[in-house]
Amino acid sequence: MKQINVEEVWEKIQEETLKRVKAEPVLASFFHSMILEHHSFSSSIANQLANDLSTSSVLPLMIRNIIRESMREKKEILEGVVQDLEAVKERDPACKFYSTPLLFYKGFRALQSHRVAHWHYFSRVEHRKYMVWIFIQLLQSVMEL
């Protein structure tokens, strides 16, 4: 598998999404809110995962901040996301765009949620134990999707 960096994948995702907006104007607002309005790859992923994991008692803003903190402190999380995107695109004949698993594959997003929760669990910082508990509760909601 060819190794490309996070910024290259983010640029490709944005280019693909612009093409998809033109091809599928009905979905333009969806593509904008999920990809195009974000300044970075980590922002887009944090937003998507936070929306997936939020509940009425745990708001997306809180989860988004936890995910962003994780990605800021451990760069390997984003690199893992890129490797997963590459693997799906390479191995799934139905996946023609990097953005497809990011936007539509629940299993892909569950894996990324697990990656963040795993980092928090093993980070050995005491205040994070509470956040891990929240993530475990929220991962259960992902499985229900």
DOMAR-431231 format. One record per atom (N, C-alpha, C): residue number from 1; residue in one letter; atom name; x, y, z. Coordinates in Angstrom, 1 decimal. Atoms other than C-alpha are relative to their C-alpha. Layout:
N
REC   num   residu   atome        x        y        z
REC   NUM        A      CA        X        Y        Z
...
% end
This chain:
145
REC   num   residu   atome        x        y        z
REC     1        M       N      0.8     -1.2      0.0
REC     1        M      CA      0.0      0.0      0.0
REC     1        M       C      0.9      1.2      0.0
REC     2        K       N     -0.8     -1.3      0.1
REC     2        K      CA      1.4      3.4     -1.0
REC     2        K       C     -0.3      0.9      1.2
REC     3        Q       N      0.2     -0.9     -1.1
REC     3        Q      CA      1.9      5.7      1.9
REC     3        Q       C     -0.1      1.5     -0.4
REC     4        I       N      0.1     -1.5      0.2
REC     4        I      CA      0.6      9.3      1.6
REC     4        I       C     -0.4      0.7      1.3
REC     5        N       N      0.2     -0.7     -1.3
REC     5        N      CA      0.4     11.9      4.2
REC     5        N       C     -1.4      0.6      0.2
REC     6        V       N      1.3     -0.4     -0.4
REC     6        V      CA     -2.6     13.3      6.0
REC     6        V       C     -0.5      1.2     -0.9
REC     7        E       N      0.4     -1.2      0.8
REC     7        E      CA     -2.6     16.7      4.1
REC     7        E       C     -0.3     -0.4     -1.4
REC     8        E       N      0.3      0.4      1.4
REC     8        E      CA     -2.5     15.0      0.7
REC     8        E       C     -1.4     -0.7      0.0
REC     9        V       N      1.3      0.7      0.0
REC     9        V      CA     -5.5     12.8      1.6
REC     9        V       C     -1.1      1.1      0.3
REC    10        W       N      1.0     -1.1     -0.2
REC    10        W      CA     -7.4     15.9      3.0
REC    10        W       C     -0.3      0.8     -1.3
REC    11        E       N      0.2     -0.7      1.3
REC    11        E      CA     -6.8     17.7     -0.3
REC    11        E       C     -0.8     -0.8     -1.0
REC    12        K       N      0.7      0.9      0.9
REC    12        K      CA     -8.0     14.7     -2.3
REC    12        K       C     -1.5     -0.1      0.4
REC    13        I       N      1.3      0.1     -0.5
REC    13        I      CA    -11.1     14.4     -0.1
REC    13        I       C     -0.8      1.3     -0.3
REC    14        Q       N      0.6     -1.2      0.4
REC    14        Q      CA    -11.9     18.1     -0.6
REC    14        Q       C     -0.3      0.1     -1.5
REC    15        E       N      0.2      0.0      1.5
REC    15        E      CA    -11.4     17.8     -4.4
REC    15        E       C     -1.2     -0.9     -0.4
REC    16        E       N      1.0      1.0      0.3
REC    16        E      CA    -13.6     14.7     -4.5
REC    16        E       C     -1.4      0.6      0.3
REC    17        T       N      1.3     -0.5     -0.5
REC    17        T      CA    -16.3     16.4     -2.5
REC    17        T       C     -0.5      1.1     -0.8
REC    18        L       N      0.4     -1.1      0.9
REC    18        L      CA    -16.4     19.5     -4.7
REC    18        L       C     -0.6     -0.6     -1.3
REC    19        K       N      0.5      0.6      1.2
REC    19        K      CA    -16.9     17.2     -7.7
REC    19        K       C     -1.4     -0.7      0.3
REC    20        R       N      1.2      0.6     -0.4
REC    20        R      CA    -19.6     15.3     -5.8
REC    20        R       C     -1.2      1.0      0.2
REC    21        V       N      1.0     -1.1     -0.2
REC    21        V      CA    -21.4     18.6     -5.0
REC    21        V       C     -0.6      0.4     -1.4
REC    22        K       N      0.5     -0.3      1.4
REC    22        K      CA    -21.6     19.4     -8.7
REC    22        K       C     -0.8     -1.1     -0.6
REC    23        A       N      0.7      1.2      0.6
REC    23        A      CA    -22.7     15.9     -9.6
REC    23        A       C     -1.3     -0.3      0.7
REC    24        E       N      1.1      0.3     -0.8
REC    24        E      CA    -25.2     15.6     -6.8
REC    24        E       C     -0.5      1.2      0.8
REC    25        P       N      0.3     -1.2     -0.6
REC    25        P      CA    -26.5     19.1     -6.0
REC    25        P       C     -1.0     -0.1      1.2
REC    26        V       N      1.0      0.2     -1.1
REC    26        V      CA    -29.3     17.7     -3.7
REC    26        V       C      0.7     -0.2      1.3
REC    27        L       N     -0.8      0.3     -1.2
REC    27        L      CA    -26.6     16.6     -1.3
REC    27        L       C      1.1      1.0      0.3
REC    28        A       N     -1.0     -1.0     -0.2
REC    28        A      CA    -24.6     19.8     -1.4
REC    28        A       C      0.1      0.4      1.4
REC    29        S       N     -0.1     -0.4     -1.4
REC    29        S      CA    -25.5     20.9      2.1
REC    29        S       C      0.6     -1.0      0.9
REC    30        F       N     -0.6      1.1     -0.8
REC    30        F      CA    -24.6     17.5      3.5
REC    30        F       C      1.5      0.0     -0.2
REC    31        F       N     -1.4      0.0      0.3
REC    31        F      CA    -21.2     17.6      1.8
REC    31        F       C      0.7      1.2      0.6
REC    32        H       N     -0.5     -1.2     -0.6
REC    32        H      CA    -20.6     21.1      2.9
REC    32        H       C      0.2     -0.1      1.5
REC    33        S       N     -0.1      0.1     -1.5
REC    33        S      CA    -21.4     20.4      6.6
REC    33        S       C      1.0     -1.0      0.5
REC    34        M       N     -0.9      1.1     -0.4
REC    34        M      CA    -19.4     17.2      6.7
REC    34        M       C      1.5      0.2     -0.4
REC    35        I       N     -1.4     -0.1      0.5
REC    35        I      CA    -16.3     18.1      4.7
REC    35        I       C      0.4      1.5     -0.3
REC    36        L       N     -0.5     -1.3      0.6
REC    36        L      CA    -16.1     21.5      2.9
REC    36        L       C      0.1      1.1      1.0
REC    37        E       N      0.0     -1.1     -0.9
REC    37        E      CA    -16.8     23.8      5.8
REC    37        E       C      1.1     -0.1      1.1
REC    38        H       N     -1.1      0.3     -1.0
REC    38        H      CA    -13.9     22.3      7.9
REC    38        H       C      1.3      0.4     -0.6
REC    39        H       N     -1.4     -0.5      0.4
REC    39        H      CA    -10.4     23.8      7.8
REC    39        H       C      1.0     -1.1      0.0
REC    40        S       N     -1.0      1.1      0.0
REC    40        S      CA     -8.7     20.5      8.5
REC    40        S       C     -0.7     -1.4      0.1
REC    41        F       N      0.4      1.3      0.0
REC    41        F      CA     -9.0     16.8      8.3
REC    41        F       C     -0.5     -0.4      1.4
REC    42        S       N      0.4      0.4     -1.4
REC    42        S      CA     -9.1     16.4     12.1
REC    42        S       C     -1.3      0.7      0.4
REC    43        S       N      1.3     -0.7     -0.3
REC    43        S      CA    -11.9     19.0     12.3
REC    43        S       C     -1.2     -0.8     -0.6
REC    44        S       N      1.1      0.7      0.7
REC    44        S      CA    -14.0     17.1      9.8
REC    44        S       C     -0.3     -1.3      0.8
REC    45        I       N      0.1      1.3     -0.6
REC    45        I      CA    -13.4     13.7     11.5
REC    45        I       C     -0.6      0.2      1.4
REC    46        A       N      0.5     -0.3     -1.3
REC    46        A      CA    -14.0     15.2     15.0
REC    46        A       C     -1.5      0.3      0.0
REC    47        N       N      1.4     -0.4      0.1
REC    47        N      CA    -17.3     16.7     13.9
REC    47        N       C     -0.9     -1.2     -0.3
REC    48        Q       N      0.8      1.2      0.3
REC    48        Q      CA    -18.5     13.5     12.3
REC    48        Q       C     -0.2     -1.0      1.1
REC    49        L       N      0.0      0.9     -1.1
REC    49        L      CA    -17.6     11.3     15.2
REC    49        L       C     -0.9      0.6      1.2
REC    50        A       N      0.8     -0.7     -1.1
REC    50        A      CA    -19.1     13.8     17.7
REC    50        A       C     -1.5     -0.1     -0.3
REC    51        N       N      1.5      0.1      0.4
REC    51        N      CA    -22.4     13.8     15.8
REC    51        N       C     -0.5     -1.4      0.1
REC    52        D       N      0.4      1.4     -0.1
REC    52        D      CA    -22.4     10.0     15.7
REC    52        D       C     -0.2     -0.4      1.5
REC    53        L       N     -0.1      0.5     -1.4
REC    53        L      CA    -21.6      9.6     19.4
REC    53        L       C     -0.9      0.8      1.0
REC    54        S       N      0.7     -0.9     -0.9
REC    54        S      CA    -23.7     12.5     20.9
REC    54        S       C     -1.3     -0.6      0.4
REC    55        T       N      1.3      0.4     -0.5
REC    55        T      CA    -26.7     11.9     23.0
REC    55        T       C     -0.7      1.2      0.6
REC    56        S       N      0.6     -1.2     -0.6
REC    56        S      CA    -29.2     14.2     24.7
REC    56        S       C      0.7      0.5      1.3
REC    57        S       N     -0.7     -0.4     -1.2
REC    57        S      CA    -27.0     14.2     27.8
REC    57        S       C      1.5      0.3     -0.2
REC    58        V       N     -1.4     -0.3      0.4
REC    58        V      CA    -23.6     14.3     26.1
REC    58        V       C      0.0      0.7     -1.3
REC    59        L       N      0.1     -0.8      1.2
REC    59        L      CA    -23.5     17.1     23.6
REC    59        L       C      1.2     -0.2     -0.9
REC    60        P       N     -1.1      0.2      1.0
REC    60        P      CA    -21.4     17.0     20.4
REC    60        P       C      1.2      0.9      0.3
REC    61        L       N     -1.1     -0.9     -0.3
REC    61        L      CA    -19.3     20.0     21.5
REC    61        L       C      1.0     -0.6      0.9
REC    62        M       N     -0.9      0.6     -0.9
REC    62        M      CA    -17.9     18.1     24.4
REC    62        M       C      0.8     -1.1     -0.6
REC    63        I       N     -0.7      1.2      0.6
REC    63        I      CA    -17.1     15.0     22.4
REC    63        I       C      1.0      0.5     -1.1
REC    64        R       N     -0.9     -0.6      1.0
REC    64        R      CA    -15.6     17.1     19.6
REC    64        R       C      1.3      0.5      0.6
REC    65        N       N     -1.2     -0.5     -0.7
REC    65        N      CA    -13.2     18.7     22.0
REC    65        N       C      0.9     -1.1      0.5
REC    66        I       N     -0.7      1.2     -0.4
REC    66        I      CA    -12.2     15.3     23.4
REC    66        I       C      0.8     -0.6     -1.2
REC    67        I       N     -0.6      0.6      1.2
REC    67        I      CA    -11.5     14.0     19.9
REC    67        I       C      1.1      0.9     -0.5
REC    68        R       N     -1.0     -0.9      0.5
REC    68        R      CA     -9.6     17.1     18.8
REC    68        R       C      1.2      0.0      0.9
REC    69        E       N     -1.1      0.1     -1.0
REC    69        E      CA     -7.5     16.9     22.0
REC    69        E       C      0.9     -1.2     -0.3
REC    70        S       N     -0.6      1.3      0.2
REC    70        S      CA     -6.7     13.3     21.2
REC    70        S       C      0.9      0.1     -1.3
REC    71        M       N     -0.7     -0.1      1.3
REC    71        M      CA     -5.7     14.1     17.6
REC    71        M       C      1.2      0.9      0.1
REC    72        R       N     -1.1     -0.9     -0.1
REC    72        R      CA     -3.6     17.0     18.6
REC    72        R       C      1.2     -0.6      0.8
REC    73        E       N     -1.0      0.5     -0.9
REC    73        E      CA     -1.7     15.1     21.3
REC    73        E       C      0.7     -1.3     -0.6
REC    74        K       N     -0.6      1.3      0.6
REC    74        K      CA     -1.2     11.8     19.3
REC    74        K       C     -0.3      0.1     -1.5
REC    75        K       N      0.1     -0.1      1.5
REC    75        K      CA     -0.6     12.4     15.6
REC    75        K       C     -0.2     -1.3     -0.7
REC    76        E       N      0.2      1.3      0.6
REC    76        E      CA     -0.7      8.7     15.0
REC    76        E       C     -1.5     -0.4     -0.2
REC    77        I       N      1.5      0.2      0.2
REC    77        I      CA     -4.5      8.8     15.3
REC    77        I       C     -0.4      0.3     -1.4
REC    78        L       N      0.3     -0.5      1.4
REC    78        L      CA     -4.8     10.8     12.1
REC    78        L       C      0.7     -0.9     -1.0
REC    79        E       N     -0.7      0.9      1.0
REC    79        E      CA     -2.2      8.7     10.4
REC    79        E       C     -0.7     -1.3     -0.1
REC    80        G       N      0.8      1.2      0.1
REC    80        G      CA     -4.2      5.6     11.3
REC    80        G       C     -1.3      0.1     -0.8
REC    81        V       N      1.2     -0.3      0.7
REC    81        V      CA     -7.3      7.2      9.9
REC    81        V       C      0.3     -0.1     -1.5
REC    82        V       N     -0.4      0.0      1.4
REC    82        V      CA     -5.5      7.8      6.6
REC    82        V       C      0.3     -1.4     -0.5
REC    83        Q       N     -0.3      1.4      0.4
REC    83        Q      CA     -4.2      4.2      6.5
REC    83        Q       C     -1.3     -0.8     -0.2
REC    84        D       N      1.3      0.7      0.1
REC    84        D      CA     -7.7      2.9      7.1
REC    84        D       C     -0.7      0.5     -1.3
REC    85        L       N      0.7     -0.5      1.2
REC    85        L      CA     -9.1      5.2      4.3
REC    85        L       C      0.7     -0.7     -1.3
REC    86        E       N     -0.8      0.6      1.2
REC    86        E      CA     -6.3      3.9      1.9
REC    86        E       C     -0.4     -1.5     -0.1
REC    87        A       N      0.3      1.4      0.1
REC    87        A      CA     -7.1      0.3      2.8
REC    87        A       C     -1.4     -0.3     -0.5
REC    88        V       N      1.3      0.1      0.5
REC    88        V      CA    -10.8      0.7      2.2
REC    88        V       C     -0.1      0.3     -1.5
REC    89        K       N      0.0     -0.4      1.4
REC    89        K      CA    -10.3      2.5     -1.1
REC    89        K       C      0.7     -1.0     -0.9
REC    90        E       N     -0.8      1.0      0.8
REC    90        E      CA     -7.8     -0.1     -2.3
REC    90        E       C     -0.7     -1.3     -0.1
REC    91        R       N      0.6      1.4     -0.1
REC    91        R      CA     -9.8     -3.2     -1.2
REC    91        R       C     -1.4     -0.1     -0.3
REC    92        D       N      1.4      0.1      0.3
REC    92        D      CA    -13.4     -2.3     -1.7
REC    92        D       C     -0.3      0.5     -1.4
REC    93        P       N      0.3     -0.4      1.3
REC    93        P      CA    -14.4     -2.2     -5.3
REC    93        P       C     -1.1      1.0     -0.2
REC    94        A       N      1.1     -1.0      0.0
REC    94        A      CA    -17.5     -0.1     -4.5
REC    94        A       C      0.4      1.3      0.5
REC    95        C       N     -0.5     -1.3     -0.5
REC    95        C      CA    -15.4      2.6     -2.9
REC    95        C       C      0.9      0.7     -1.0
REC    96        K       N     -0.7     -0.8      1.0
REC    96        K      CA    -14.3      5.1     -5.5
REC    96        K       C      0.6      1.3      0.5
REC    97        F       N     -0.5     -1.3     -0.6
REC    97        F      CA    -13.6      8.1     -3.2
REC    97        F       C      0.5     -0.3      1.4
REC    98        Y       N     -0.5      0.0     -1.4
REC    98        Y      CA    -11.6      8.6      0.0
REC    98        Y       C     -1.1      0.4      0.9
REC    99        S       N      1.0     -0.5     -0.8
REC    99        S      CA    -14.6     10.4      1.3
REC    99        S       C     -1.2     -1.0      0.3
REC   100        T       N      1.1      0.9     -0.2
REC   100        T      CA    -17.0      7.5      1.0
REC   100        T       C      0.0     -0.7      1.3
REC   101        P       N      0.1      0.6     -1.4
REC   101        P      CA    -16.0      5.5      4.1
REC   101        P       C     -0.1      1.1      1.1
REC   102        L       N      0.1     -1.1     -1.0
REC   102        L      CA    -15.6      8.8      6.0
REC   102        L       C     -1.4      0.4      0.2
REC   103        L       N      1.3     -0.5     -0.1
REC   103        L      CA    -19.1      9.8      5.2
REC   103        L       C     -1.1     -1.1      0.2
REC   104        F       N      1.1      0.9      0.1
REC   104        F      CA    -21.1      6.6      4.8
REC   104        F       C      0.2     -1.4      0.7
REC   105        Y       N     -0.2      1.4     -0.5
REC   105        Y      CA    -19.4      3.5      6.4
REC   105        Y       C      0.0      0.1      1.6
REC   106        K       N      0.1      0.0     -1.4
REC   106        K      CA    -20.5      3.1     10.0
REC   106        K       C      1.1     -0.7      0.7
REC   107        G       N     -1.1      0.8     -0.6
REC   107        G      CA    -17.9      0.5     10.7
REC   107        G       C      1.3      0.8      0.0
REC   108        F       N     -1.2     -0.8      0.1
REC   108        F      CA    -15.2      2.9      9.6
REC   108        F       C      0.0      1.0      1.1
REC   109        R       N      0.1     -1.0     -1.1
REC   109        R      CA    -16.4      5.6     12.0
REC   109        R       C      0.1     -0.6      1.4
REC   110        A       N     -0.1      0.7     -1.3
REC   110        A      CA    -16.8      3.1     14.8
REC   110        A       C      1.5     -0.3      0.3
REC   111        L       N     -1.4      0.3     -0.2
REC   111        L      CA    -13.1      2.1     14.3
REC   111        L       C      0.7      1.2      0.4
REC   112        Q       N     -0.7     -1.2     -0.4
REC   112        Q      CA    -12.0      5.7     14.5
REC   112        Q       C     -0.4      0.5      1.4
REC   113        S       N      0.4     -0.3     -1.4
REC   113        S      CA    -14.0      6.2     17.7
REC   113        S       C      0.7     -0.8      1.0
REC   114        H       N     -0.7      0.9     -0.9
REC   114        H      CA    -12.4      3.2     19.2
REC   114        H       C      1.5      0.4      0.1
REC   115        R       N     -1.4     -0.4      0.0
REC   115        R      CA     -9.0      4.5     18.2
REC   115        R       C      0.2      1.2      1.0
REC   116        V       N     -0.1     -1.1     -1.0
REC   116        V      CA     -9.6      7.7     20.2
REC   116        V       C     -0.2     -0.5      1.4
REC   117        A       N      0.3      0.5     -1.4
REC   117        A      CA    -11.1      5.9     23.2
REC   117        A       C      1.2     -0.8      0.5
REC   118        H       N     -1.2      0.8     -0.4
REC   118        H      CA     -8.1      3.5     23.2
REC   118        H       C      1.1      0.9      0.5
REC   119        W       N     -1.0     -0.9     -0.4
REC   119        W      CA     -5.7      6.4     23.3
REC   119        W       C     -0.2      0.6      1.4
REC   120        H       N      0.3     -0.6     -1.3
REC   120        H      CA     -7.5      8.0     26.2
REC   120        H       C      0.1     -1.0      1.1
REC   121        Y       N     -0.1      1.0     -1.0
REC   121        Y      CA     -7.7      4.8     28.1
REC   121        Y       C      1.4     -0.3      0.4
REC   122        F       N     -1.4      0.3     -0.3
REC   122        F      CA     -4.0      4.1     27.9
REC   122        F       C      0.9      1.2      0.2
REC   123        S       N     -0.8     -1.2     -0.2
REC   123        S      CA     -2.8      7.7     28.3
REC   123        S       C      0.5      0.3      1.4
REC   124        R       N     -0.5      0.0     -1.4
REC   124        R      CA     -2.4      7.3     32.0
REC   124        R       C     -0.2      1.4      0.7
REC   125        V       N      0.3     -1.3     -0.6
REC   125        V      CA     -3.8     10.8     32.8
REC   125        V       C     -1.3     -0.2      0.7
REC   126        E       N      1.2      0.4     -0.8
REC   126        E      CA     -6.3     10.5     35.6
REC   126        E       C     -1.3      0.6     -0.4
REC   127        H       N      1.3     -0.6      0.4
REC   127        H      CA     -8.9     13.0     34.4
REC   127        H       C     -0.5     -0.6     -1.3
REC   128        R       N      0.5      0.6      1.2
REC   128        R      CA     -9.1     11.1     31.2
REC   128        R       C     -0.8     -1.3      0.2
REC   129        K       N      0.8      1.2     -0.3
REC   129        K      CA    -10.6      8.0     32.9
REC   129        K       C     -1.5      0.3     -0.1
REC   130        Y       N      1.4     -0.4      0.1
REC   130        Y      CA    -13.9      9.9     33.1
REC   130        Y       C     -0.4      0.1     -1.5
REC   131        M       N      0.3     -0.1      1.4
REC   131        M      CA    -13.7     10.7     29.4
REC   131        M       C     -0.1     -1.4     -0.7
REC   132        V       N      0.1      1.4      0.6
REC   132        V      CA    -13.1      7.0     28.6
REC   132        V       C     -1.3     -0.6      0.4
REC   133        W       N      1.3      0.5     -0.3
REC   133        W      CA    -16.2      6.1     30.5
REC   133        W       C     -1.1      0.6     -0.9
REC   134        I       N      0.9     -0.6      0.9
REC   134        I      CA    -18.1      8.6     28.4
REC   134        I       C      0.1     -0.6     -1.4
REC   135        F       N     -0.2      0.6      1.4
REC   135        F      CA    -16.6      7.2     25.2
REC   135        F       C     -0.5     -1.4      0.0
REC   136        I       N      0.6      1.4      0.0
REC   136        I      CA    -17.5      3.6     26.2
REC   136        I       C     -1.5      0.1     -0.1
REC   137        Q       N      1.5     -0.1      0.1
REC   137        Q      CA    -21.1      4.7     26.7
REC   137        Q       C     -0.4      0.4     -1.4
REC   138        L       N      0.3     -0.5      1.3
REC   138        L      CA    -21.0      6.5     23.4
REC   138        L       C      0.2     -1.0     -1.1
REC   139        L       N     -0.2      1.1      1.0
REC   139        L      CA    -19.5      3.6     21.5
REC   139        L       C     -1.1     -1.0     -0.1
REC   140        Q       N      1.2      0.8      0.1
REC   140        Q      CA    -22.5      1.6     22.5
REC   140        Q       C     -1.0      0.5     -0.9
REC   141        S       N      1.0     -0.6      0.9
REC   141        S      CA    -24.6      4.1     20.7
REC   141        S       C      0.3     -0.2     -1.4
REC   142        V       N     -0.4      0.2      1.4
REC   142        V      CA    -22.5      3.7     17.6
REC   142        V       C     -0.4     -1.4     -0.5
REC   143        M       N      0.4      1.4      0.4
REC   143        M      CA    -23.2     -0.1     17.6
REC   143        M       C     -1.5     -0.1     -0.3
REC   144        E       N      1.4      0.0      0.3
REC   144        E      CA    -26.9      0.7     17.6
REC   144        E       C     -0.4      0.7     -1.3
REC   145        L       N      0.3     -0.7      1.3
REC   145        L      CA    -26.7      2.8     14.4
REC   145        L       C     -0.3     -0.9     -1.1
% end
